[in-house]
Amino acid sequence: HLFVTRSNEEVLDDGFKWREHGQKTVKENPYPRNYYKCSHKGCPVQKLIERSSHDSSVVMTTYKGIHTHRVDADPNEIAANTLYREVLKNAN
């Protein structure tokens, strides 16, 4: 699933905990692509985050896989987060 948002923050709070997995230079883009893995033991989900080469305020987040556990964060803390709601909607 791909989510496109406008933000100064690169890593938006989606309710899950992530560990950085790597970084790659993207052709014709001054901003690197960052790779993350879900930090929950045994969960296979990965996400890729990169900024648009045309508009640095646009952040593209791609999720690969399905979480094998519930959200790590308190849902009340992130209930207003649109990205979080979209992740849940698309996971079902």
PyMOL Python script that loads the backbone (N, CA, C, O; Angstrom):
from pymol import cmd

cmd.read_pdbstr("""\
ATOM      1  N   HIS A   1       0.837  -1.176   0.000  1.00  0.00           N
ATOM      2  CA  HIS A   1       0.000   0.000   0.000  1.00  0.00           C
ATOM      3  C   HIS A   1       0.886   1.245   0.000  1.00  0.00           C
ATOM      4  O   HIS A   1       1.859   1.331   0.749  1.00  0.00           O
ATOM      5  N   LEU A   2       0.539   2.183  -0.834  1.00  0.00           N
ATOM      6  CA  LEU A   2       1.274   3.443  -0.927  1.00  0.00           C
ATOM      7  C   LEU A   2       0.427   4.565  -0.345  1.00  0.00           C
ATOM      8  O   LEU A   2      -0.753   4.703  -0.670  1.00  0.00           O
ATOM      9  N   PHE A   3       1.045   5.363   0.518  1.00  0.00           N
ATOM     10  CA  PHE A   3       0.396   6.527   1.103  1.00  0.00           C
ATOM     11  C   PHE A   3       1.244   7.748   0.793  1.00  0.00           C
ATOM     12  O   PHE A   3       2.452   7.752   1.033  1.00  0.00           O
ATOM     13  N   VAL A   4       0.620   8.768   0.268  1.00  0.00           N
ATOM     14  CA  VAL A   4       1.319  10.008  -0.063  1.00  0.00           C
ATOM     15  C   VAL A   4       0.785  11.088   0.866  1.00  0.00           C
ATOM     16  O   VAL A   4      -0.419  11.340   0.921  1.00  0.00           O
ATOM     17  N   THR A   5       1.695  11.720   1.592  1.00  0.00           N
ATOM     18  CA  THR A   5       1.311  12.765   2.540  1.00  0.00           C
ATOM     19  C   THR A   5       2.210  13.980   2.347  1.00  0.00           C
ATOM     20  O   THR A   5       3.281  13.891   1.745  1.00  0.00           O
ATOM     21  N   ARG A   6       1.763  15.096   2.859  1.00  0.00           N
ATOM     22  CA  ARG A   6       2.561  16.317   2.830  1.00  0.00           C
ATOM     23  C   ARG A   6       2.985  16.582   4.272  1.00  0.00           C
ATOM     24  O   ARG A   6       2.143  16.802   5.143  1.00  0.00           O
ATOM     25  N   SER A   7       4.293  16.558   4.519  1.00  0.00           N
ATOM     26  CA  SER A   7       4.778  16.698   5.887  1.00  0.00           C
ATOM     27  C   SER A   7       6.243  17.108   5.914  1.00  0.00           C
ATOM     28  O   SER A   7       7.013  16.787   5.009  1.00  0.00           O
ATOM     29  N   ASN A   8       6.612  17.829   6.978  1.00  0.00           N
ATOM     30  CA  ASN A   8       8.026  18.120   7.217  1.00  0.00           C
ATOM     31  C   ASN A   8       8.706  16.930   7.880  1.00  0.00           C
ATOM     32  O   ASN A   8       9.921  16.761   7.783  1.00  0.00           O
ATOM     33  N   GLU A   9       7.902  16.104   8.559  1.00  0.00           N
ATOM     34  CA  GLU A   9       8.410  14.896   9.214  1.00  0.00           C
ATOM     35  C   GLU A   9       8.530  13.800   8.167  1.00  0.00           C
ATOM     36  O   GLU A   9       7.659  13.656   7.309  1.00  0.00           O
ATOM     37  N   GLU A  10       9.591  13.039   8.238  1.00  0.00           N
ATOM     38  CA  GLU A  10       9.733  11.946   7.282  1.00  0.00           C
ATOM     39  C   GLU A  10       9.015  10.690   7.759  1.00  0.00           C
ATOM     40  O   GLU A  10       8.326  10.031   6.980  1.00  0.00           O
ATOM     41  N   VAL A  11       9.176  10.361   9.030  1.00  0.00           N
ATOM     42  CA  VAL A  11       8.558   9.158   9.576  1.00  0.00           C
ATOM     43  C   VAL A  11       7.342   9.584  10.389  1.00  0.00           C
ATOM     44  O   VAL A  11       7.475  10.156  11.471  1.00  0.00           O
ATOM     45  N   LEU A  12       6.154   9.298   9.857  1.00  0.00           N
ATOM     46  CA  LEU A  12       4.915   9.658  10.520  1.00  0.00           C
ATOM     47  C   LEU A  12       4.491   8.552  11.475  1.00  0.00           C
ATOM     48  O   LEU A  12       4.771   7.376  11.239  1.00  0.00           O
ATOM     49  N   ASP A  13       3.818   8.932  12.548  1.00  0.00           N
ATOM     50  CA  ASP A  13       3.371   7.968  13.548  1.00  0.00           C
ATOM     51  C   ASP A  13       2.184   7.181  13.009  1.00  0.00           C
ATOM     52  O   ASP A  13       1.101   7.735  12.822  1.00  0.00           O
ATOM     53  N   ASP A  14       2.385   5.889  12.760  1.00  0.00           N
ATOM     54  CA  ASP A  14       1.301   5.036  12.283  1.00  0.00           C
ATOM     55  C   ASP A  14       0.864   4.035  13.352  1.00  0.00           C
ATOM     56  O   ASP A  14       0.041   3.156  13.093  1.00  0.00           O
ATOM     57  N   GLY A  15       1.425   4.177  14.561  1.00  0.00           N
ATOM     58  CA  GLY A  15       1.036   3.315  15.672  1.00  0.00           C
ATOM     59  C   GLY A  15       1.924   2.101  15.858  1.00  0.00           C
ATOM     60  O   GLY A  15       1.809   1.412  16.872  1.00  0.00           O
ATOM     61  N   PHE A  16       2.802   1.821  14.915  1.00  0.00           N
ATOM     62  CA  PHE A  16       3.700   0.668  15.017  1.00  0.00           C
ATOM     63  C   PHE A  16       5.118   1.147  15.311  1.00  0.00           C
ATOM     64  O   PHE A  16       5.459   2.304  15.063  1.00  0.00           O
ATOM     65  N   LYS A  17       5.926   0.257  15.833  1.00  0.00           N
ATOM     66  CA  LYS A  17       7.324   0.579  16.113  1.00  0.00           C
ATOM     67  C   LYS A  17       8.182  -0.019  15.009  1.00  0.00           C
ATOM     68  O   LYS A  17       7.971  -1.152  14.575  1.00  0.00           O
ATOM     69  N   TRP A  18       9.153   0.769  14.565  1.00  0.00           N
ATOM     70  CA  TRP A  18       9.986   0.383  13.425  1.00  0.00           C
ATOM     71  C   TRP A  18      11.461   0.498  13.762  1.00  0.00           C
ATOM     72  O   TRP A  18      11.861   1.305  14.601  1.00  0.00           O
ATOM     73  N   ARG A  19      12.257  -0.314  13.103  1.00  0.00           N
ATOM     74  CA  ARG A  19      13.712  -0.164  13.201  1.00  0.00           C
ATOM     75  C   ARG A  19      14.243   0.073  11.792  1.00  0.00           C
ATOM     76  O   ARG A  19      13.797  -0.540  10.821  1.00  0.00           O
ATOM     77  N   GLU A  20      15.196   0.968  11.716  1.00  0.00           N
ATOM     78  CA  GLU A  20      15.755   1.296  10.407  1.00  0.00           C
ATOM     79  C   GLU A  20      16.512   0.092   9.864  1.00  0.00           C
ATOM     80  O   GLU A  20      17.297  -0.541  10.571  1.00  0.00           O
ATOM     81  N   HIS A  21      16.264  -0.209   8.608  1.00  0.00           N
ATOM     82  CA  HIS A  21      16.831  -1.397   7.974  1.00  0.00           C
ATOM     83  C   HIS A  21      17.888  -1.044   6.934  1.00  0.00           C
ATOM     84  O   HIS A  21      18.730  -1.873   6.589  1.00  0.00           O
ATOM     85  N   GLY A  22      17.840   0.186   6.438  1.00  0.00           N
ATOM     86  CA  GLY A  22      18.825   0.586   5.443  1.00  0.00           C
ATOM     87  C   GLY A  22      18.411   1.854   4.723  1.00  0.00           C
ATOM     88  O   GLY A  22      17.362   2.436   4.997  1.00  0.00           O
ATOM     89  N   GLN A  23      19.259   2.264   3.799  1.00  0.00           N
ATOM     90  CA  GLN A  23      19.029   3.483   3.040  1.00  0.00           C
ATOM     91  C   GLN A  23      19.636   3.286   1.657  1.00  0.00           C
ATOM     92  O   GLN A  23      20.686   2.661   1.509  1.00  0.00           O
ATOM     93  N   LYS A  24      18.960   3.827   0.652  1.00  0.00           N
ATOM     94  CA  LYS A  24      19.438   3.654  -0.714  1.00  0.00           C
ATOM     95  C   LYS A  24      19.304   4.960  -1.470  1.00  0.00           C
ATOM     96  O   LYS A  24      18.309   5.668  -1.321  1.00  0.00           O
ATOM     97  N   THR A  25      20.292   5.280  -2.274  1.00  0.00           N
ATOM     98  CA  THR A  25      20.232   6.437  -3.143  1.00  0.00           C
ATOM     99  C   THR A  25      19.302   6.105  -4.302  1.00  0.00           C
ATOM    100  O   THR A  25      19.391   5.030  -4.896  1.00  0.00           O
ATOM    101  N   VAL A  26      18.411   7.038  -4.616  1.00  0.00           N
ATOM    102  CA  VAL A  26      17.438   6.823  -5.683  1.00  0.00           C
ATOM    103  C   VAL A  26      17.847   7.657  -6.884  1.00  0.00           C
ATOM    104  O   VAL A  26      18.147   8.843  -6.752  1.00  0.00           O
ATOM    105  N   LYS A  27      17.857   7.041  -8.046  1.00  0.00           N
ATOM    106  CA  LYS A  27      18.264   7.728  -9.270  1.00  0.00           C
ATOM    107  C   LYS A  27      17.396   8.964  -9.513  1.00  0.00           C
ATOM    108  O   LYS A  27      16.171   8.907  -9.413  1.00  0.00           O
ATOM    109  N   GLU A  28      18.044  10.064  -9.827  1.00  0.00           N
ATOM    110  CA  GLU A  28      17.394  11.340 -10.129  1.00  0.00           C
ATOM    111  C   GLU A  28      16.556  11.892  -8.980  1.00  0.00           C
ATOM    112  O   GLU A  28      15.599  12.632  -9.209  1.00  0.00           O
ATOM    113  N   ASN A  29      16.913  11.534  -7.740  1.00  0.00           N
ATOM    114  CA  ASN A  29      16.228  12.067  -6.566  1.00  0.00           C
ATOM    115  C   ASN A  29      17.300  12.416  -5.528  1.00  0.00           C
ATOM    116  O   ASN A  29      18.072  11.543  -5.131  1.00  0.00           O
ATOM    117  N   PRO A  30      17.360  13.676  -5.081  1.00  0.00           N
ATOM    118  CA  PRO A  30      18.375  14.049  -4.099  1.00  0.00           C
ATOM    119  C   PRO A  30      18.108  13.477  -2.707  1.00  0.00           C
ATOM    120  O   PRO A  30      18.971  13.548  -1.832  1.00  0.00           O
ATOM    121  N   TYR A  31      16.924  12.914  -2.500  1.00  0.00           N
ATOM    122  CA  TYR A  31      16.556  12.364  -1.195  1.00  0.00           C
ATOM    123  C   TYR A  31      16.654  10.839  -1.228  1.00  0.00           C
ATOM    124  O   TYR A  31      16.137  10.205  -2.148  1.00  0.00           O
ATOM    125  N   PRO A  32      17.306  10.252  -0.239  1.00  0.00           N
ATOM    126  CA  PRO A  32      17.437   8.794  -0.229  1.00  0.00           C
ATOM    127  C   PRO A  32      16.125   8.105   0.156  1.00  0.00           C
ATOM    128  O   PRO A  32      15.253   8.711   0.779  1.00  0.00           O
ATOM    129  N   ARG A  33      15.999   6.845  -0.221  1.00  0.00           N
ATOM    130  CA  ARG A  33      14.872   6.015   0.204  1.00  0.00           C
ATOM    131  C   ARG A  33      15.318   5.311   1.484  1.00  0.00           C
ATOM    132  O   ARG A  33      16.412   4.751   1.543  1.00  0.00           O
ATOM    133  N   ASN A  34      14.466   5.345   2.505  1.00  0.00           N
ATOM    134  CA  ASN A  34      14.776   4.711   3.780  1.00  0.00           C
ATOM    135  C   ASN A  34      13.912   3.468   3.960  1.00  0.00           C
ATOM    136  O   ASN A  34      12.721   3.468   3.648  1.00  0.00           O
ATOM    137  N   TYR A  35      14.538   2.409   4.471  1.00  0.00           N
ATOM    138  CA  TYR A  35      13.859   1.136   4.660  1.00  0.00           C
ATOM    139  C   TYR A  35      13.724   0.846   6.152  1.00  0.00           C
ATOM    140  O   TYR A  35      14.658   1.057   6.925  1.00  0.00           O
ATOM    141  N   TYR A  36      12.548   0.359   6.544  1.00  0.00           N
ATOM    142  CA  TYR A  36      12.267   0.026   7.938  1.00  0.00           C
ATOM    143  C   TYR A  36      11.613  -1.346   8.019  1.00  0.00           C
ATOM    144  O   TYR A  36      10.916  -1.775   7.100  1.00  0.00           O
ATOM    145  N   LYS A  37      11.851  -2.028   9.140  1.00  0.00           N
ATOM    146  CA  LYS A  37      11.175  -3.287   9.442  1.00  0.00           C
ATOM    147  C   LYS A  37      10.414  -3.105  10.741  1.00  0.00           C
ATOM    148  O   LYS A  37      10.860  -2.399  11.645  1.00  0.00           O
ATOM    149  N   CYS A  38       9.256  -3.755  10.823  1.00  0.00           N
ATOM    150  CA  CYS A  38       8.499  -3.709  12.064  1.00  0.00           C
ATOM    151  C   CYS A  38       9.351  -4.347  13.155  1.00  0.00           C
ATOM    152  O   CYS A  38       9.955  -5.398  12.943  1.00  0.00           O
ATOM    153  N   SER A  39       9.397  -3.711  14.319  1.00  0.00           N
ATOM    154  CA  SER A  39      10.269  -4.202  15.390  1.00  0.00           C
ATOM    155  C   SER A  39       9.614  -5.287  16.244  1.00  0.00           C
ATOM    156  O   SER A  39      10.259  -5.833  17.139  1.00  0.00           O
ATOM    157  N   HIS A  40       8.341  -5.611  15.983  1.00  0.00           N
ATOM    158  CA  HIS A  40       7.666  -6.669  16.740  1.00  0.00           C
ATOM    159  C   HIS A  40       8.237  -8.024  16.304  1.00  0.00           C
ATOM    160  O   HIS A  40       8.322  -8.305  15.109  1.00  0.00           O
ATOM    161  N   LYS A  41       8.618  -8.844  17.252  1.00  0.00           N
ATOM    162  CA  LYS A  41       9.261 -10.128  16.955  1.00  0.00           C
ATOM    163  C   LYS A  41       8.403 -10.978  16.018  1.00  0.00           C
ATOM    164  O   LYS A  41       7.237 -11.258  16.299  1.00  0.00           O
ATOM    165  N   GLY A  42       8.999 -11.377  14.914  1.00  0.00           N
ATOM    166  CA  GLY A  42       8.345 -12.254  13.958  1.00  0.00           C
ATOM    167  C   GLY A  42       7.433 -11.569  12.952  1.00  0.00           C
ATOM    168  O   GLY A  42       6.909 -12.233  12.058  1.00  0.00           O
ATOM    169  N   CYS A  43       7.229 -10.277  13.069  1.00  0.00           N
ATOM    170  CA  CYS A  43       6.352  -9.556  12.140  1.00  0.00           C
ATOM    171  C   CYS A  43       7.137  -9.264  10.853  1.00  0.00           C
ATOM    172  O   CYS A  43       8.234  -8.708  10.917  1.00  0.00           O
ATOM    173  N   PRO A  44       6.592  -9.630   9.694  1.00  0.00           N
ATOM    174  CA  PRO A  44       7.324  -9.487   8.436  1.00  0.00           C
ATOM    175  C   PRO A  44       7.176  -8.142   7.725  1.00  0.00           C
ATOM    176  O   PRO A  44       7.757  -7.956   6.656  1.00  0.00           O
ATOM    177  N   VAL A  45       6.418  -7.203   8.285  1.00  0.00           N
ATOM    178  CA  VAL A  45       6.098  -5.966   7.562  1.00  0.00           C
ATOM    179  C   VAL A  45       7.320  -5.065   7.411  1.00  0.00           C
ATOM    180  O   VAL A  45       8.121  -4.895   8.330  1.00  0.00           O
ATOM    181  N   GLN A  46       7.425  -4.501   6.222  1.00  0.00           N
ATOM    182  CA  GLN A  46       8.473  -3.534   5.918  1.00  0.00           C
ATOM    183  C   GLN A  46       7.805  -2.272   5.391  1.00  0.00           C
ATOM    184  O   GLN A  46       6.703  -2.321   4.846  1.00  0.00           O
ATOM    185  N   LYS A  47       8.483  -1.141   5.559  1.00  0.00           N
ATOM    186  CA  LYS A  47       8.003   0.078   4.918  1.00  0.00           C
ATOM    187  C   LYS A  47       9.175   0.811   4.300  1.00  0.00           C
ATOM    188  O   LYS A  47      10.298   0.762   4.802  1.00  0.00           O
ATOM    189  N   LEU A  48       8.896   1.487   3.208  1.00  0.00           N
ATOM    190  CA  LEU A  48       9.871   2.275   2.475  1.00  0.00           C
ATOM    191  C   LEU A  48       9.373   3.711   2.504  1.00  0.00           C
ATOM    192  O   LEU A  48       8.193   3.973   2.268  1.00  0.00           O
ATOM    193  N   ILE A  49      10.261   4.624   2.790  1.00  0.00           N
ATOM    194  CA  ILE A  49       9.884   6.038   2.855  1.00  0.00           C
ATOM    195  C   ILE A  49      10.843   6.845   1.990  1.00  0.00           C
ATOM    196  O   ILE A  49      12.063   6.712   2.091  1.00  0.00           O
ATOM    197  N   GLU A  50      10.258   7.691   1.130  1.00  0.00           N
ATOM    198  CA  GLU A  50      11.094   8.606   0.357  1.00  0.00           C
ATOM    199  C   GLU A  50      10.336   9.889   0.066  1.00  0.00           C
ATOM    200  O   GLU A  50       9.107   9.907   0.000  1.00  0.00           O
ATOM    201  N   ARG A  51      11.091  10.950  -0.105  1.00  0.00           N
ATOM    202  CA  ARG A  51      10.517  12.248  -0.453  1.00  0.00           C
ATOM    203  C   ARG A  51      10.448  12.360  -1.966  1.00  0.00           C
ATOM    204  O   ARG A  51      11.248  11.767  -2.690  1.00  0.00           O
ATOM    205  N   SER A  52       9.484  13.128  -2.421  1.00  0.00           N
ATOM    206  CA  SER A  52       9.342  13.379  -3.850  1.00  0.00           C
ATOM    207  C   SER A  52      10.528  14.198  -4.345  1.00  0.00           C
ATOM    208  O   SER A  52      10.980  15.121  -3.667  1.00  0.00           O
ATOM    209  N   SER A  53      11.019  13.863  -5.506  1.00  0.00           N
ATOM    210  CA  SER A  53      12.128  14.633  -6.083  1.00  0.00           C
ATOM    211  C   SER A  53      11.650  15.987  -6.607  1.00  0.00           C
ATOM    212  O   SER A  53      12.459  16.888  -6.829  1.00  0.00           O
ATOM    213  N   HIS A  54      10.323  16.133  -6.806  1.00  0.00           N
ATOM    214  CA  HIS A  54       9.761  17.377  -7.339  1.00  0.00           C
ATOM    215  C   HIS A  54       9.251  18.318  -6.258  1.00  0.00           C
ATOM    216  O   HIS A  54       9.172  19.529  -6.465  1.00  0.00           O
ATOM    217  N   ASP A  55       8.900  17.749  -5.088  1.00  0.00           N
ATOM    218  CA  ASP A  55       8.345  18.560  -3.996  1.00  0.00           C
ATOM    219  C   ASP A  55       8.783  17.919  -2.675  1.00  0.00           C
ATOM    220  O   ASP A  55       8.244  16.886  -2.277  1.00  0.00           O
ATOM    221  N   SER A  56       9.746  18.525  -2.005  1.00  0.00           N
ATOM    222  CA  SER A  56      10.319  17.931  -0.798  1.00  0.00           C
ATOM    223  C   SER A  56       9.340  17.835   0.370  1.00  0.00           C
ATOM    224  O   SER A  56       9.635  17.175   1.367  1.00  0.00           O
ATOM    225  N   SER A  57       8.179  18.484   0.262  1.00  0.00           N
ATOM    226  CA  SER A  57       7.195  18.381   1.342  1.00  0.00           C
ATOM    227  C   SER A  57       6.319  17.133   1.187  1.00  0.00           C
ATOM    228  O   SER A  57       5.533  16.813   2.078  1.00  0.00           O
ATOM    229  N   VAL A  58       6.453  16.434   0.064  1.00  0.00           N
ATOM    230  CA  VAL A  58       5.664  15.225  -0.187  1.00  0.00           C
ATOM    231  C   VAL A  58       6.466  14.002   0.233  1.00  0.00           C
ATOM    232  O   VAL A  58       7.585  13.777  -0.228  1.00  0.00           O
ATOM    233  N   VAL A  59       5.856  13.210   1.131  1.00  0.00           N
ATOM    234  CA  VAL A  59       6.483  11.987   1.625  1.00  0.00           C
ATOM    235  C   VAL A  59       5.671  10.797   1.132  1.00  0.00           C
ATOM    236  O   VAL A  59       4.455  10.749   1.316  1.00  0.00           O
ATOM    237  N   MET A  60       6.348   9.840   0.507  1.00  0.00           N
ATOM    238  CA  MET A  60       5.694   8.630   0.010  1.00  0.00           C
ATOM    239  C   MET A  60       6.096   7.466   0.902  1.00  0.00           C
ATOM    240  O   MET A  60       7.280   7.165   1.053  1.00  0.00           O
ATOM    241  N   THR A  61       5.104   6.818   1.490  1.00  0.00           N
ATOM    242  CA  THR A  61       5.344   5.688   2.387  1.00  0.00           C
ATOM    243  C   THR A  61       4.685   4.455   1.785  1.00  0.00           C
ATOM    244  O   THR A  61       3.482   4.452   1.524  1.00  0.00           O
ATOM    245  N   THR A  62       5.480   3.404   1.563  1.00  0.00           N
ATOM    246  CA  THR A  62       4.972   2.158   1.015  1.00  0.00           C
ATOM    247  C   THR A  62       5.108   1.065   2.056  1.00  0.00           C
ATOM    248  O   THR A  62       6.184   0.857   2.617  1.00  0.00           O
ATOM    249  N   TYR A  63       4.006   0.367   2.310  1.00  0.00           N
ATOM    250  CA  TYR A  63       3.996  -0.757   3.252  1.00  0.00           C
ATOM    251  C   TYR A  63       3.969  -2.057   2.475  1.00  0.00           C
ATOM    252  O   TYR A  63       3.243  -2.185   1.490  1.00  0.00           O
ATOM    253  N   LYS A  64       4.768  -3.030   2.922  1.00  0.00           N
ATOM    254  CA  LYS A  64       4.788  -4.357   2.312  1.00  0.00           C
ATOM    255  C   LYS A  64       4.525  -5.389   3.397  1.00  0.00           C
ATOM    256  O   LYS A  64       5.282  -5.494   4.362  1.00  0.00           O
ATOM    257  N   GLY A  65       3.448  -6.151   3.234  1.00  0.00           N
ATOM    258  CA  GLY A  65       3.124  -7.195   4.192  1.00  0.00           C
ATOM    259  C   GLY A  65       1.980  -6.821   5.100  1.00  0.00           C
ATOM    260  O   GLY A  65       1.435  -5.720   5.018  1.00  0.00           O
ATOM    261  N   ILE A  66       1.616  -7.757   5.979  1.00  0.00           N
ATOM    262  CA  ILE A  66       0.530  -7.573   6.932  1.00  0.00           C
ATOM    263  C   ILE A  66       1.068  -7.836   8.335  1.00  0.00           C
ATOM    264  O   ILE A  66       1.729  -8.846   8.579  1.00  0.00           O
ATOM    265  N   HIS A  67       0.779  -6.922   9.246  1.00  0.00           N
ATOM    266  CA  HIS A  67       1.238  -7.069  10.629  1.00  0.00           C
ATOM    267  C   HIS A  67       0.615  -8.321  11.261  1.00  0.00           C
ATOM    268  O   HIS A  67      -0.553  -8.626  11.021  1.00  0.00           O
ATOM    269  N   THR A  68       1.389  -9.029  12.057  1.00  0.00           N
ATOM    270  CA  THR A  68       0.925 -10.241  12.735  1.00  0.00           C
ATOM    271  C   THR A  68       0.545  -9.956  14.181  1.00  0.00           C
ATOM    272  O   THR A  68       0.436 -10.874  14.994  1.00  0.00           O
ATOM    273  N   HIS A  69       0.345  -8.676  14.498  1.00  0.00           N
ATOM    274  CA  HIS A  69       0.064  -8.259  15.874  1.00  0.00           C
ATOM    275  C   HIS A  69      -0.754  -6.983  15.849  1.00  0.00           C
ATOM    276  O   HIS A  69      -0.951  -6.372  14.798  1.00  0.00           O
ATOM    277  N   ARG A  70      -1.222  -6.593  17.011  1.00  0.00           N
ATOM    278  CA  ARG A  70      -1.990  -5.348  17.125  1.00  0.00           C
ATOM    279  C   ARG A  70      -1.053  -4.149  17.138  1.00  0.00           C
ATOM    280  O   ARG A  70       0.166  -4.289  17.238  1.00  0.00           O
ATOM    281  N   VAL A  71      -1.648  -2.977  17.036  1.00  0.00           N
ATOM    282  CA  VAL A  71      -0.893  -1.721  17.063  1.00  0.00           C
ATOM    283  C   VAL A  71      -0.129  -1.610  18.378  1.00  0.00           C
ATOM    284  O   VAL A  71      -0.655  -1.957  19.436  1.00  0.00           O
ATOM    285  N   ASP A  72       1.112  -1.126  18.311  1.00  0.00           N
ATOM    286  CA  ASP A  72       1.963  -0.987  19.493  1.00  0.00           C
ATOM    287  C   ASP A  72       1.589   0.209  20.347  1.00  0.00           C
ATOM    288  O   ASP A  72       1.685   0.145  21.573  1.00  0.00           O
ATOM    289  N   ALA A  73       1.164   1.299  19.721  1.00  0.00           N
ATOM    290  CA  ALA A  73       0.883   2.549  20.439  1.00  0.00           C
ATOM    291  C   ALA A  73      -0.539   2.553  20.985  1.00  0.00           C
ATOM    292  O   ALA A  73      -1.394   1.785  20.543  1.00  0.00           O
ATOM    293  N   ASP A  74      -0.768   3.422  21.943  1.00  0.00           N
ATOM    294  CA  ASP A  74      -2.097   3.632  22.490  1.00  0.00           C
ATOM    295  C   ASP A  74      -2.948   4.291  21.407  1.00  0.00           C
ATOM    296  O   ASP A  74      -2.621   5.390  20.958  1.00  0.00           O
ATOM    297  N   PRO A  75      -4.046   3.636  20.973  1.00  0.00           N
ATOM    298  CA  PRO A  75      -4.871   4.212  19.900  1.00  0.00           C
ATOM    299  C   PRO A  75      -5.376   5.620  20.195  1.00  0.00           C
ATOM    300  O   PRO A  75      -5.607   6.394  19.266  1.00  0.00           O
ATOM    301  N   ASN A  76      -5.552   5.967  21.467  1.00  0.00           N
ATOM    302  CA  ASN A  76      -6.008   7.315  21.805  1.00  0.00           C
ATOM    303  C   ASN A  76      -4.966   8.370  21.457  1.00  0.00           C
ATOM    304  O   ASN A  76      -5.312   9.517  21.177  1.00  0.00           O
ATOM    305  N   GLU A  77      -3.688   7.986  21.474  1.00  0.00           N
ATOM    306  CA  GLU A  77      -2.621   8.939  21.172  1.00  0.00           C
ATOM    307  C   GLU A  77      -2.542   9.257  19.686  1.00  0.00           C
ATOM    308  O   GLU A  77      -2.081  10.330  19.296  1.00  0.00           O
ATOM    309  N   ILE A  78      -2.993   8.326  18.863  1.00  0.00           N
ATOM    310  CA  ILE A  78      -2.840   8.516  17.422  1.00  0.00           C
ATOM    311  C   ILE A  78      -4.166   8.493  16.671  1.00  0.00           C
ATOM    312  O   ILE A  78      -4.185   8.375  15.445  1.00  0.00           O
ATOM    313  N   ALA A  79      -5.267   8.603  17.394  1.00  0.00           N
ATOM    314  CA  ALA A  79      -6.590   8.522  16.767  1.00  0.00           C
ATOM    315  C   ALA A  79      -6.796   9.585  15.704  1.00  0.00           C
ATOM    316  O   ALA A  79      -7.514   9.346  14.732  1.00  0.00           O
ATOM    317  N   ALA A  80      -6.192  10.740  15.859  1.00  0.00           N
ATOM    318  CA  ALA A  80      -6.365  11.821  14.895  1.00  0.00           C
ATOM    319  C   ALA A  80      -5.452  11.679  13.682  1.00  0.00           C
ATOM    320  O   ALA A  80      -5.543  12.474  12.747  1.00  0.00           O
ATOM    321  N   ASN A  81      -4.592  10.700  13.684  1.00  0.00           N
ATOM    322  CA  ASN A  81      -3.619  10.523  12.610  1.00  0.00           C
ATOM    323  C   ASN A  81      -4.288   9.879  11.393  1.00  0.00           C
ATOM    324  O   ASN A  81      -4.667   8.709  11.446  1.00  0.00           O
ATOM    325  N   THR A  82      -4.432  10.621  10.316  1.00  0.00           N
ATOM    326  CA  THR A  82      -5.080  10.124   9.104  1.00  0.00           C
ATOM    327  C   THR A  82      -4.349   8.927   8.532  1.00  0.00           C
ATOM    328  O   THR A  82      -4.985   7.979   8.072  1.00  0.00           O
ATOM    329  N   LEU A  83      -3.031   8.950   8.550  1.00  0.00           N
ATOM    330  CA  LEU A  83      -2.255   7.835   8.013  1.00  0.00           C
ATOM    331  C   LEU A  83      -2.592   6.561   8.764  1.00  0.00           C
ATOM    332  O   LEU A  83      -2.746   5.509   8.144  1.00  0.00           O
ATOM    333  N   TYR A  84      -2.711   6.627  10.079  1.00  0.00           N
ATOM    334  CA  TYR A  84      -3.046   5.467  10.893  1.00  0.00           C
ATOM    335  C   TYR A  84      -4.397   4.899  10.488  1.00  0.00           C
ATOM    336  O   TYR A  84      -4.540   3.685  10.347  1.00  0.00           O
ATOM    337  N   ARG A  85      -5.390   5.765  10.298  1.00  0.00           N
ATOM    338  CA  ARG A  85      -6.719   5.296   9.905  1.00  0.00           C
ATOM    339  C   ARG A  85      -6.671   4.649   8.528  1.00  0.00           C
ATOM    340  O   ARG A  85      -7.341   3.642   8.302  1.00  0.00           O
ATOM    341  N   GLU A  86      -5.898   5.201   7.610  1.00  0.00           N
ATOM    342  CA  GLU A  86      -5.787   4.630   6.274  1.00  0.00           C
ATOM    343  C   GLU A  86      -5.110   3.261   6.318  1.00  0.00           C
ATOM    344  O   GLU A  86      -5.513   2.353   5.591  1.00  0.00           O
ATOM    345  N   VAL A  87      -4.086   3.101   7.158  1.00  0.00           N
ATOM    346  CA  VAL A  87      -3.397   1.819   7.276  1.00  0.00           C
ATOM    347  C   VAL A  87      -4.372   0.766   7.764  1.00  0.00           C
ATOM    348  O   VAL A  87      -4.415  -0.336   7.219  1.00  0.00           O
ATOM    349  N   LEU A  88      -5.162   1.092   8.791  1.00  0.00           N
ATOM    350  CA  LEU A  88      -6.124   0.128   9.316  1.00  0.00           C
ATOM    351  C   LEU A  88      -7.191  -0.208   8.277  1.00  0.00           C
ATOM    352  O   LEU A  88      -7.560  -1.372   8.117  1.00  0.00           O
ATOM    353  N   LYS A  89      -7.681   0.795   7.580  1.00  0.00           N
ATOM    354  CA  LYS A  89      -8.734   0.574   6.590  1.00  0.00           C
ATOM    355  C   LYS A  89      -8.236  -0.339   5.479  1.00  0.00           C
ATOM    356  O   LYS A  89      -8.955  -1.239   5.045  1.00  0.00           O
ATOM    357  N   ASN A  90      -7.028  -0.117   5.021  1.00  0.00           N
ATOM    358  CA  ASN A  90      -6.477  -0.895   3.911  1.00  0.00           C
ATOM    359  C   ASN A  90      -5.981  -2.268   4.335  1.00  0.00           C
ATOM    360  O   ASN A  90      -5.801  -3.145   3.490  1.00  0.00           O
ATOM    361  N   ALA A  91      -5.758  -2.469   5.619  1.00  0.00           N
ATOM    362  CA  ALA A  91      -5.294  -3.776   6.103  1.00  0.00           C
ATOM    363  C   ALA A  91      -6.433  -4.782   6.182  1.00  0.00           C
ATOM    364  O   ALA A  91      -6.196  -5.990   6.192  1.00  0.00           O
ATOM    365  N   ASN A  92      -7.660  -4.292   6.238  1.00  0.00           N
ATOM    366  CA  ASN A  92      -8.819  -5.201   6.359  1.00  0.00           C
ATOM    367  C   ASN A  92      -9.319  -5.676   5.021  1.00  0.00           C
ATOM    368  O   ASN A  92     -10.282  -6.440   4.957  1.00  0.00           O
TER     369      ASN A  92
END
""", "prot")
cmd.dss("prot")
cmd.show_as("cartoon", "prot")
cmd.util.cbc("prot")
cmd.orient("prot")
